[in-house]
């Protein structure tokens, strides 16, 4: 079969790498792709939001399956566009992708169906938000309602910071229209865990757990980013917690979306906080996480294409997900200055070290070929270096060893990804 992947980051490289292993796949395309993806797929220069060109390309090449990976095209109705063109696509339709596309919608859904989450209030005007904050408990979390590349969340420790947060989101529009509405949420404490799942509209299959590191600097300091590294599995995600979440969070979320007439087919990413009172939902995403995908898929035994097709066909209950009894750690190599201001176009060296290094992977997030055919930096997050090992400690050591194989000017990384493992 012929497969098209929509996207061009580290998540899409990991998906492409895994999809390319399927014996079902004879030809793999990616739009727009990047320099790393070009090693396993033919890259096509079409933007992820250009649905007209994407569907025309898919028709021209007789694509059998399109995988829409990023959040923006899903929320805008990419899967609907492919289906309207008579094409088979993996991912939630627009009416279901709202689970991620609107924080207010997801919070209201959880409240309506009794899915455990933090207490919250929603505001459409800065004046109303500021009035509420005068008597609210601090710290408090302010979230842009819409999509903000994983960065539209502000943790405010004082009333002054909360007032500034409202200004940042609603008046200065730092995240554009995503901040037209905001959610003010109770601040929860505990371990964060990411759990990815496959959903076919009715059935849900849970993948292995992971834990992301969002802050730019060591010790969880600095600004929120798209993710500076991750590890899998989480030692804090126990069998007891898994059983609770399956009963009170995972299946109830799928059932709630069906009840609302928004049947969800695709990936639901559950961002959880393990509080003293039990697991609570921090957020939903309607797609694979980035960089969680870079540690989950290397541990997955299944043919990914078969699982995608089961989600589309509603036969996920016939699939048995299997993961290796090992661990994986991913360290993101970024450009100094990310997530604010950074330079691009620096030559990347050392990538050849990964070609025959078993258990080591380099997933490209922001790279391209320059005019001389060299691989150069083309984003804030440049590469995700992943290593697998017998346990998390071995995988962490491997990831940091492999991170030193790669060089480019302005290279920056956190040095404490997975450090909590050793402290557990």
RODO-2510 file (C-alpha; in nm, 4 decimals, decimal comma):
residues 424
     n   res          X          Y          Z
     1     x     0,0000     0,0000     0,0000
     2     x     0,0953     0,3651    -0,0456
     3     x     0,1006     0,5804     0,2686
     4     x     0,1197     0,9578     0,3186
     5     x     0,2182     1,1164     0,6508
     6     x     0,1221     1,4800     0,7069
     7     x     0,3753     1,6687     0,9202
     8     x     0,7444     1,7423     0,9431
     9     x     0,8716     1,7186     1,3009
    10     x     1,0256     1,4690     1,5402
    11     x     0,6927     1,3002     1,6045
    12     x     0,6395     1,2509     1,2312
    13     x     0,9936     1,1147     1,1868
    14     x     0,9272     0,8542     1,4581
    15     x     0,5939     0,7625     1,2957
    16     x     0,7567     0,7411     0,9508
    17     x     1,0386     0,5246     1,0860
    18     x     0,7854     0,2857     1,2410
    19     x     0,5458     0,2847     0,9437
    20     x     0,8345     0,2105     0,7058
    21     x     0,8900    -0,1173     0,8931
    22     x     0,5443    -0,2479     0,8000
    23     x     0,5504    -0,5158     0,5281
    24     x     0,2221    -0,3669     0,4060
    25     x     0,3901    -0,0445     0,2947
    26     x     0,5429    -0,0326    -0,0527
    27     x     0,5757     0,3446    -0,0854
    28     x     0,5878     0,6131     0,1855
    29     x     0,5467     0,9883     0,1341
    30     x     0,5641     1,2717     0,3870
    31     x     0,4418     1,6309     0,3495
    32     x     0,6431     1,8385     0,4091
    33     x     0,8868     1,6117     0,5987
    34     x     1,2441     1,7062     0,6916
    35     x     1,6011     1,5934     0,6303
    36     x     1,5686     1,2939     0,8626
    37     x     1,2328     1,1798     0,7307
    38     x     1,3811     1,1930     0,3786
    39     x     1,5846     0,8826     0,4704
    40     x     1,2711     0,6690     0,5032
    41     x     1,0118     0,8517     0,2903
    42     x     0,9803     1,0686    -0,0183
    43     x     0,9228     1,4226     0,1059
    44     x     0,6724     1,6449    -0,0731
    45     x     0,6790     2,0231    -0,0359
    46     x     0,3171     2,0751     0,0711
    47     x     0,2227     2,2528     0,3941
    48     x     0,0211     2,0711     0,6600
    49     x    -0,2672     2,3205     0,6322
    50     x    -0,2960     2,3111     0,2517
    51     x    -0,5759     2,0552     0,2430
    52     x    -0,6563     2,1166    -0,1238
    53     x    -0,3035     2,0329    -0,2389
    54     x    -0,2695     1,7454     0,0076
    55     x    -0,5875     1,5743    -0,1094
    56     x    -0,5016     1,6380    -0,4758
    57     x    -0,1591     1,4792    -0,4202
    58     x    -0,3141     1,1817    -0,2417
    59     x    -0,5538     1,1270    -0,5307
    60     x    -0,2825     1,1655    -0,7927
    61     x    -0,0535     0,9125    -0,6201
    62     x    -0,3433     0,6802    -0,5297
    63     x    -0,2583     0,6937    -0,1604
    64     x    -0,4240     0,4138     0,0380
    65     x    -0,3792     0,5666     0,3839
    66     x    -0,3017     0,9189     0,5040
    67     x    -0,1827     0,9733     0,8612
    68     x    -0,2494     1,3278     0,9870
    69     x    -0,0095     1,3771     1,2775
    70     x     0,0008     1,7445     1,3971
    71     x    -0,2624     1,9220     1,6049
    72     x    -0,3359     2,2238     1,3834
    73     x    -0,4537     2,0351     1,0706
    74     x    -0,6550     1,7919     1,2826
    75     x    -0,8343     2,0750     1,4624
    76     x    -0,8963     2,2472     1,1280
    77     x    -1,0572     1,9395     0,9702
    78     x    -0,7835     1,7706     0,7658
    79     x    -0,9319     1,4223     0,8143
    80     x    -1,2736     1,5551     0,7084
    81     x    -1,1156     1,6961     0,3909
    82     x    -0,9535     1,3636     0,3014
    83     x    -1,2739     1,1718     0,3688
    84     x    -1,4764     1,4205     0,1630
    85     x    -1,2369     1,3468    -0,1240
    86     x    -1,3067     0,9750    -0,0869
    87     x    -0,9701     0,9055     0,0774
    88     x    -0,8859     0,6950     0,3826
    89     x    -0,7270     0,8924     0,6666
    90     x    -0,6155     0,8254     1,0234
    91     x    -0,6903     1,0799     1,2923
    92     x    -0,9934     1,2398     1,4578
    93     x    -1,2365     1,4447     1,2537
    94     x    -1,2713     1,8142     1,3343
    95     x    -1,5679     1,7656     1,5677
    96     x    -1,3640     1,5175     1,7760
    97     x    -1,0283     1,6997     1,7590
    98     x    -1,1930     1,9760     1,9639
    99     x    -1,0939     1,7579     2,2592
   100     x    -0,7529     1,9227     2,2199
   101     x    -0,8563     2,2264     2,0176
   102     x    -1,0525     2,3821     2,3052
   103     x    -0,9423     2,3610     2,6682
   104     x    -1,2842     2,4931     2,7717
   105     x    -1,4620     2,2156     2,5811
   106     x    -1,2478     1,9422     2,7363
   107     x    -1,2882     2,0819     3,0883
   108     x    -1,6654     2,1072     3,0450
   109     x    -1,6724     1,7501     2,9100
   110     x    -1,4845     1,6187     3,2131
   111     x    -1,7116     1,8086     3,4491
   112     x    -2,0279     1,6802     3,2777
   113     x    -1,9183     1,3152     3,2784
   114     x    -1,7431     1,3061     3,6155
   115     x    -1,3920     1,2517     3,4807
   116     x    -1,1432     1,3575     3,7535
   117     x    -0,9658     1,6853     3,6791
   118     x    -0,8742     2,0138     3,8470
   119     x    -1,1398     2,2689     3,9455
   120     x    -1,1603     2,5524     3,6911
   121     x    -1,3383     2,8594     3,5566
   122     x    -1,3571     2,9824     3,1961
   123     x    -1,3372     3,3485     3,0891
   124     x    -1,4074     3,5293     2,7617
   125     x    -1,3014     3,8730     2,8830
   126     x    -0,9880     3,9916     3,0667
   127     x    -1,2014     4,2012     3,3030
   128     x    -1,3956     3,8979     3,4251
   129     x    -1,0767     3,6952     3,4628
   130     x    -0,9053     3,9685     3,6642
   131     x    -1,2067     4,0042     3,8936
   132     x    -1,2070     3,6295     3,9616
   133     x    -0,8346     3,6243     4,0355
   134     x    -0,8705     3,8803     4,3148
   135     x    -1,0228     3,6129     4,5413
   136     x    -0,8711     3,2971     4,3864
   137     x    -0,6188     3,0757     4,5647
   138     x    -0,2588     3,0977     4,4469
   139     x    -0,0726     2,9428     4,2754
   140     x    -0,3109     2,9139     3,9808
   141     x    -0,2765     2,7872     3,6248
   142     x    -0,3892     2,9964     3,3265
   143     x    -0,4415     2,8188     2,9948
   144     x    -0,5106     2,9579     2,6498
   145     x    -0,8274     2,7876     2,5272
   146     x    -0,6971     2,7182     2,1759
   147     x    -0,3893     2,5512     2,0297
   148     x    -0,0590     2,7135     2,1263
   149     x     0,2081     2,4570     2,0290
   150     x     0,2061     2,3190     2,3825
   151     x     0,3183     2,6540     2,5264
   152     x    -0,0049     2,8348     2,6177
   153     x     0,0016     2,7333     2,9846
   154     x     0,1161     2,9767     3,2558
   155     x     0,1767     2,8743     3,6173
   156     x     0,1240     3,1850     3,8289
   157     x     0,2528     3,1789     4,1872
   158     x     0,1211     3,5205     4,2942
   159     x    -0,1710     3,7492     4,2148
   160     x     0,0700     3,9832     4,0374
   161     x     0,1911     3,7012     3,8118
   162     x    -0,1693     3,5970     3,7446
   163     x    -0,2622     3,9517     3,6394
   164     x     0,0388     3,9591     3,4085
   165     x    -0,0668     3,6186     3,2745
   166     x    -0,4092     3,7491     3,1766
   167     x    -0,2404     4,0381     2,9986
   168     x    -0,0031     3,8026     2,8168
   169     x    -0,2797     3,5694     2,6992
   170     x    -0,5808     3,7947     2,6422
   171     x    -0,4476     4,1460     2,5787
   172     x    -0,0981     4,1064     2,4335
   173     x    -0,2172     3,7975     2,2428
   174     x     0,1181     3,6227     2,2794
   175     x    -0,0479     3,3052     2,1481
   176     x    -0,2781     3,4784     1,9016
   177     x    -0,6468     3,3885     1,8925
   178     x    -0,5781     3,0865     2,1183
   179     x    -0,5984     3,3356     2,4080
   180     x    -0,9361     3,4873     2,3190
   181     x    -1,0764     3,2610     2,5887
   182     x    -0,8803     3,1335     2,8870
   183     x    -0,9243     2,8684     3,1540
   184     x    -0,8178     2,9456     3,5111
   185     x    -0,7431     2,6157     3,6788
   186     x    -0,6643     2,4881     4,0275
   187     x    -0,2907     2,4251     4,0686
   188     x    -0,2281     2,0565     4,1293
   189     x     0,0887     1,8966     4,2661
   190     x     0,2266     1,5505     4,2014
   191     x     0,4052     1,3499     3,9340
   192     x     0,3096     1,4146     3,5724
   193     x     0,2623     1,1155     3,3439
   194     x     0,1755     1,0979     2,9739
   195     x    -0,0314     0,8040     2,8499
   196     x    -0,0989     0,7600     2,4783
   197     x    -0,3867     0,5509     2,3492
   198     x    -0,5409     0,4243     2,0260
   199     x    -0,9162     0,4760     1,9883
   200     x    -1,1609     0,3389     1,7269
   201     x    -1,4669     0,5373     1,8337
   202     x    -1,5769     0,2818     2,0904
   203     x    -1,2753     0,0788     2,2028
   204     x    -0,9523     0,2089     2,3532
   205     x    -0,6102     0,0448     2,3736
   206     x    -0,3528     0,1958     2,6087
   207     x     0,0115     0,2316     2,5100
   208     x     0,3046     0,2329     2,7501
   209     x     0,3473     0,5337     2,9806
   210     x     0,5964     0,8189     2,9375
   211     x     0,6979     1,1404     3,1114
   212     x     0,7822     1,4666     2,9339
   213     x     1,0026     1,7558     3,0482
   214     x     0,8425     2,0816     2,9315
   215     x     1,0661     2,3491     3,0801
   216     x     1,3611     2,4799     2,8794
   217     x     1,6283     2,4549     3,1476
   218     x     1,7614     2,2049     3,4000
   219     x     1,5668     2,1686     3,7223
   220     x     1,2415     2,2526     3,5428
   221     x     1,3445     2,6170     3,5170
   222     x     1,2856     2,8515     3,2244
   223     x     0,9998     2,8838     2,9796
   224     x     0,7559     2,6145     2,8721
   225     x     0,8599     2,4465     2,5462
   226     x     0,7164     2,1808     2,3193
   227     x     0,9199     1,9296     2,5216
   228     x     1,2929     1,8987     2,5966
   229     x     1,3028     1,5241     2,6518
   230     x     1,1108     1,2271     2,7792
   231     x     1,1382     0,8754     2,9146
   232     x     0,9290     0,5577     2,9055
   233     x     0,7932     0,3846     3,1033
   234     x     0,7172     0,5995     3,4070
   235     x     0,8037     0,4157     3,7293
   236     x     0,5330     0,6193     3,9010
   237     x     0,2561     0,4792     3,6779
   238     x     0,1698     0,1666     3,8774
   239     x    -0,0751    -0,1144     3,8041
   240     x    -0,3139     0,0354     4,0596
   241     x    -0,3043     0,3756     3,8911
   242     x    -0,3524     0,2115     3,5513
   243     x    -0,6593     0,0229     3,6750
   244     x    -0,8092     0,3444     3,8203
   245     x    -0,7486     0,5392     3,4995
   246     x    -0,8977     0,2688     3,2777
   247     x    -1,2169     0,2713     3,4838
   248     x    -1,2534     0,6419     3,5606
   249     x    -1,0651     0,8293     3,2843
   250     x    -0,9780     0,6402     2,9651
   251     x    -1,2950     0,4560     2,8687
   252     x    -1,5229     0,7269     3,0155
   253     x    -1,3565     0,9837     2,7875
   254     x    -1,4200     0,7719     2,4772
   255     x    -1,7788     0,7068     2,5883
   256     x    -1,8355     1,0779     2,6611
   257     x    -1,7241     1,1768     2,3117
   258     x    -1,9614     0,9200     2,1593
   259     x    -2,2431     1,0445     2,3802
   260     x    -2,1756     1,3998     2,2589
   261     x    -2,2012     1,2865     1,8955
   262     x    -1,8277     1,3397     1,8444
   263     x    -1,7034     0,9859     1,7831
   264     x    -1,3267     0,9870     1,8311
   265     x    -1,1032     0,7760     1,6074
   266     x    -0,7288     0,8239     1,6353
   267     x    -0,4919     0,8971     1,9221
   268     x    -0,5931     1,0359     2,2594
   269     x    -0,3008     1,1578     2,4667
   270     x    -0,3858     1,1721     2,8364
   271     x    -0,1751     1,4186     3,0338
   272     x    -0,2158     1,3061     3,3946
   273     x    -0,1203     1,4461     3,7334
   274     x    -0,0764     1,1832     4,0034
   275     x    -0,2056     1,3796     4,3036
   276     x    -0,2469     1,2735     4,6664
   277     x    -0,6186     1,2357     4,5921
   278     x    -0,5538     1,0137     4,2903
   279     x    -0,4917     1,0648     3,9159
   280     x    -0,6379     1,3769     3,7557
   281     x    -0,6475     1,4806     3,3889
   282     x    -0,4256     1,7810     3,3185
   283     x    -0,5038     1,7915     2,9478
   284     x    -0,6023     1,5930     2,6430
   285     x    -0,4215     1,5925     2,3116
   286     x    -0,5815     1,4520     1,9982
   287     x    -0,2604     1,3118     1,8491
   288     x     0,0726     1,1504     1,9313
   289     x     0,2786     1,3537     2,1780
   290     x     0,6096     1,5082     2,0807
   291     x     0,8615     1,3924     2,2071
   292     x     0,6703     1,1092     2,3797
   293     x     0,6304     0,9307     2,0450
   294     x     1,0090     0,9080     2,0173
   295     x     1,0255     0,6807     2,3244
   296     x     0,6946     0,4937     2,2897
   297     x     0,7202     0,3715     1,9287
   298     x     1,0751     0,2273     1,9613
   299     x     0,9352     0,0023     2,2368
   300     x     0,6249    -0,1049     2,0419
   301     x     0,6205    -0,4527     1,8869
   302     x     0,3054    -0,4140     1,6724
   303     x     0,2805    -0,3261     1,3053
   304     x     0,1718     0,0377     1,3415
   305     x    -0,0166     0,0391     1,0104
   306     x    -0,2323    -0,2528     1,1245
   307     x    -0,3235    -0,0644     1,4425
   308     x    -0,4085     0,2519     1,2457
   309     x    -0,6373     0,0535     1,0176
   310     x    -0,8090    -0,1120     1,3148
   311     x    -0,8842     0,2334     1,4569
   312     x    -1,0404     0,3442     1,1273
   313     x    -1,2387     0,0203     1,0845
   314     x    -1,3633    -0,0016     1,4446
   315     x    -1,1861    -0,3331     1,5089
   316     x    -0,9392    -0,2212     1,7741
   317     x    -1,0785    -0,4768     2,0179
   318     x    -0,9165    -0,7438     1,7991
   319     x    -0,5689    -0,5928     1,8440
   320     x    -0,3350    -0,6879     2,1275
   321     x    -0,0809    -0,4110     2,1849
   322     x     0,2639    -0,5341     2,2821
   323     x     0,5666    -0,3437     2,4088
   324     x     0,9227    -0,4545     2,4777
   325     x     1,0139    -0,5125     2,8404
   326     x     1,2742    -0,2378     2,8318
   327     x     1,2998     0,1395     2,8636
   328     x     1,3728     0,4393     2,6421
   329     x     1,4975     0,7932     2,7011
   330     x     1,4909     1,0815     2,4506
   331     x     1,7045     1,3946     2,4895
   332     x     1,6097     1,6886     2,2684
   333     x     1,8964     1,8800     2,1079
   334     x     1,7692     2,2349     2,0602
   335     x     1,9013     2,5654     1,9315
   336     x     2,0261     2,8015     2,2045
   337     x     1,7514     3,0564     2,2728
   338     x     1,4591     2,8197     2,2111
   339     x     1,1638     2,8678     2,2627
   340     x     1,2086     3,2407     2,1950
   341     x     1,4795     3,3571     1,9547
   342     x     1,7333     3,1301     1,7869
   343     x     1,9390     3,1038     1,4698
   344     x     1,8930     2,8455     1,1946
   345     x     2,1060     2,7040     0,9155
   346     x     2,3940     2,5492     1,1113
   347     x     2,5498     2,2331     0,9677
   348     x     2,4803     1,9183     1,1715
   349     x     2,7601     1,6621     1,1976
   350     x     2,7826     1,3150     1,3520
   351     x     2,4501     1,1775     1,2289
   352     x     2,6227     0,8848     1,0566
   353     x     2,7096     0,7434     1,4016
   354     x     2,3475     0,6273     1,4380
   355     x     2,3319     0,4239     1,1161
   356     x     2,4655     0,1001     1,2618
   357     x     2,4229     0,1719     1,6330
   358     x     2,1639    -0,0766     1,7582
   359     x     1,9284     0,0674     2,0175
   360     x     2,0158     0,4297     1,9311
   361     x     1,7945     0,6555     1,7210
   362     x     1,8034     1,0152     1,6065
   363     x     1,4672     1,1666     1,5147
   364     x     1,4777     1,4972     1,3261
   365     x     1,2496     1,7735     1,4547
   366     x     1,3853     2,0832     1,2793
   367     x     1,6254     2,0033     0,9963
   368     x     1,6539     2,0491     0,6211
   369     x     1,9046     2,0138     0,3386
   370     x     2,0917     2,3277     0,2325
   371     x     2,1885     2,4118    -0,1257
   372     x     2,4976     2,1932    -0,0964
   373     x     2,2966     1,8957     0,0260
   374     x     2,4189     1,9227     0,3845
   375     x     2,1830     1,8632     0,6790
   376     x     2,1344     2,1909     0,8669
   377     x     1,9304     2,3143     1,1623
   378     x     1,5851     2,4498     1,0778
   379     x     1,4001     2,4953     1,4067
   380     x     1,4121     2,5468     1,7806
   381     x     1,4013     2,1777     1,8545
   382     x     1,6453     2,0212     1,6103
   383     x     1,6879     1,6530     1,6985
   384     x     1,5562     1,3969     1,9443
   385     x     1,8251     1,1471     2,0463
   386     x     1,6680     0,8271     2,1779
   387     x     1,8323     0,5240     2,3363
   388     x     1,6737     0,2043     2,4633
   389     x     1,8150    -0,0024     2,7467
   390     x     1,7303    -0,2813     2,9875
   391     x     1,6055    -0,0210     3,2329
   392     x     1,5641     0,3552     3,2541
   393     x     1,9077     0,4130     3,4049
   394     x     2,0809     0,2317     3,1162
   395     x     1,8636     0,4062     2,8572
   396     x     1,9366     0,7467     3,0115
   397     x     2,3112     0,6856     3,0051
   398     x     2,2850     0,5762     2,6416
   399     x     2,0822     0,8786     2,5352
   400     x     2,3304     1,1235     2,6849
   401     x     2,6236     0,9340     2,5371
   402     x     2,4628     0,9466     2,1911
   403     x     2,3728     1,3142     2,2326
   404     x     2,7469     1,3851     2,2315
   405     x     2,7859     1,2183     1,8904
   406     x     2,6047     1,5089     1,7270
   407     x     2,7433     1,8595     1,6867
   408     x     2,6064     2,1880     1,5515
   409     x     2,6608     2,5512     1,6473
   410     x     2,4308     2,6771     1,9253
   411     x     2,3493     2,3189     2,0337
   412     x     2,1618     2,3178     2,3630
   413     x     2,0069     2,0441     2,5780
   414     x     1,8882     1,9763     2,9292
   415     x     2,1150     1,7492     3,1314
   416     x     1,8554     1,6152     3,3751
   417     x     1,6063     1,4305     3,1530
   418     x     1,4924     1,1306     3,3540
   419     x     1,6938     1,2303     3,6591
   420     x     1,3836     1,1762     3,8728
   421     x     1,4117     0,8076     3,7856
   422     x     1,7294     0,7744     3,9884
   423     x     1,5670     0,9610     4,2765
   424     x     1,2530     0,7457     4,2809
***
